[in-house]
Amino acid sequence: MAGKRGVGIDPTWPQVPQGEHALSEFTTDRVGALSPFGEIEFPVDPSEITYIHPTTVINR
C-alpha cells in the first residue's frame, strides 16, 4: 500500500496527529465485554420487571 497512511483501510477511522493513536477500546476495570444493562445483576426478581408482553387478538 503506497501513498497516504490509512487510505483505503477504513474511511471511518479517525484522523489523529502523527505519533498518536485513536482510542479503540474503553478503559475499564473488567476484562471482556461490558454489560449493556449497566449495573443490573441477573437473574432479576420478576416483581421488579415492568415489561408487559403484547398480545395479539386474532380476528376470525
Backbone as CSV, one residue per row, in Angstrom:
resi,resn,N_x,N_y,N_z,CA_x,CA_y,CA_z,C_x,C_y,C_z
1,MET,0.852,-1.174,0.000,0.000,0.000,0.000,0.890,1.226,0.000
2,ALA,0.886,1.931,-1.078,1.684,3.142,-1.174,0.780,4.354,-1.002
3,GLY,1.365,5.447,-0.635,0.575,6.677,-0.524,0.342,7.072,0.919
4,LYS,-0.769,7.752,1.149,-1.075,8.273,2.479,-1.365,7.158,3.472
5,ARG,-1.030,7.412,4.710,-1.233,6.460,5.790,-2.733,6.236,6.021
6,GLY,-3.183,4.974,5.961,-4.550,4.621,6.287,-5.559,4.780,5.168
7,VAL,-5.141,5.234,4.014,-6.081,5.418,2.921,-6.550,4.057,2.423
8,GLY,-7.874,3.876,2.334,-8.433,2.642,1.811,-8.600,1.530,2.821
9,ILE,-8.121,1.681,4.025,-8.273,0.629,5.025,-9.651,0.737,5.675
10,ASP,-9.950,1.859,6.299,-11.240,2.106,6.928,-11.487,3.604,6.903
11,PRO,-12.333,4.074,5.995,-12.539,5.518,5.871,-13.197,6.158,7.091
12,THR,-13.777,5.358,7.987,-14.415,5.929,9.182,-13.446,6.061,10.353
13,TRP,-12.224,5.535,10.205,-11.241,5.611,11.287,-10.827,7.063,11.473
14,PRO,-10.796,7.570,12.709,-10.479,8.984,12.932,-9.051,9.359,12.540
15,GLN,-8.874,10.569,12.056,-7.548,11.098,11.744,-6.944,11.650,13.032
16,VAL,-5.746,11.225,13.368,-5.070,11.684,14.579,-3.691,12.213,14.204
17,PRO,-3.113,13.090,15.036,-1.777,13.611,14.746,-0.740,12.487,14.669
18,GLN,0.325,12.719,13.908,1.402,11.750,13.764,1.935,11.346,15.131
19,GLY,2.063,10.058,15.368,2.582,9.550,16.637,1.502,9.282,17.675
20,GLU,0.270,9.675,17.413,-0.833,9.438,18.348,-1.631,8.226,17.891
21,HIS,-2.509,7.732,18.759,-3.327,6.566,18.451,-4.792,6.881,18.734
22,ALA,-5.672,6.415,17.852,-7.106,6.571,18.082,-7.541,5.587,19.165
23,LEU,-8.449,6.013,20.026,-8.959,5.146,21.078,-9.914,4.144,20.457
24,SER,-9.626,2.858,20.584,-10.481,1.829,20.006,-11.162,0.971,21.067
25,GLU,-10.821,1.152,22.327,-11.439,0.398,23.410,-11.621,1.323,24.603
26,PHE,-12.639,1.056,25.389,-12.866,1.839,26.601,-11.935,1.363,27.704
27,THR,-11.589,2.246,28.592,-10.796,1.877,29.751,-11.762,1.419,30.833
28,THR,-11.564,0.253,31.371,-12.475,-0.292,32.361,-11.715,-1.143,33.363
29,ASP,-12.384,-1.445,34.457,-11.758,-2.281,35.490,-12.037,-3.766,35.263
30,ARG,-12.669,-4.118,34.122,-13.001,-5.513,33.826,-12.433,-5.935,32.482
31,VAL,-12.169,-7.213,32.357,-11.724,-7.778,31.088,-12.957,-8.317,30.371
32,GLY,-13.048,-8.103,29.085,-14.161,-8.636,28.311,-15.216,-7.587,28.027
33,ALA,-16.294,-8.025,27.418,-17.362,-7.114,27.030,-18.100,-6.578,28.253
34,LEU,-18.476,-5.314,28.169,-19.244,-4.702,29.242,-20.731,-4.985,29.023
35,SER,-21.487,-5.016,30.095,-22.912,-5.303,30.008,-23.679,-4.117,29.453
36,PRO,-24.570,-4.350,28.487,-25.408,-3.255,28.007,-26.486,-2.890,29.020
37,PHE,-26.586,-3.644,30.121,-27.607,-3.411,31.128,-27.090,-2.606,32.310
38,GLY,-25.859,-2.137,32.268,-25.318,-1.328,33.360,-24.946,-2.177,34.558
39,GLU,-25.391,-1.762,35.726,-25.024,-2.437,36.976,-26.045,-3.470,37.435
40,ILE,-27.011,-3.830,36.585,-28.032,-4.811,36.952,-27.389,-6.187,37.051
41,GLU,-27.724,-6.914,38.121,-27.236,-8.281,38.271,-28.368,-9.245,37.948
42,PHE,-28.039,-10.298,37.231,-29.028,-11.281,36.823,-28.888,-12.541,37.651
43,PRO,-29.951,-13.289,37.894,-31.305,-13.065,37.421,-31.993,-11.952,38.214
44,VAL,-32.938,-11.264,37.567,-33.694,-10.184,38.176,-34.977,-10.766,38.765
45,ASP,-35.357,-10.283,39.945,-36.611,-10.713,40.573,-37.777,-10.314,39.664
46,PRO,-38.657,-11.258,39.283,-39.760,-10.933,38.372,-40.654,-9.788,38.848
47,SER,-40.748,-9.563,40.147,-41.588,-8.465,40.644,-40.995,-7.095,40.303
48,GLU,-39.713,-7.048,39.927,-39.061,-5.784,39.575,-39.113,-5.481,38.080
49,ILE,-39.599,-6.434,37.289,-39.652,-6.250,35.842,-40.947,-5.543,35.464
50,THR,-40.837,-4.457,34.690,-42.016,-3.670,34.312,-42.514,-3.986,32.911
51,TYR,-41.861,-4.922,32.230,-42.235,-5.259,30.855,-43.567,-5.998,30.821
52,ILE,-44.457,-5.591,29.918,-45.715,-6.301,29.689,-45.702,-6.765,28.249
53,HIS,-45.740,-8.072,28.048,-45.685,-8.635,26.712,-46.974,-8.325,25.954
54,PRO,-46.877,-7.814,24.723,-48.099,-7.517,23.968,-48.802,-8.809,23.544
55,THR,-50.111,-8.720,23.445,-50.877,-9.874,22.998,-51.540,-9.532,21.667
56,THR,-51.722,-10.539,20.867,-52.347,-10.360,19.575,-53.731,-10.984,19.599
57,VAL,-54.747,-10.201,19.212,-56.101,-10.714,19.125,-56.347,-11.061,17.663
58,ILE,-56.623,-12.330,17.390,-56.830,-12.784,16.028,-58.291,-12.560,15.635
59,ASN,-58.505,-11.867,14.521,-59.857,-11.640,14.013,-60.335,-12.879,13.268
60,ARG,-61.440,-13.418,13.674,-61.979,-14.595,12.995,-63.382,-14.323,12.545
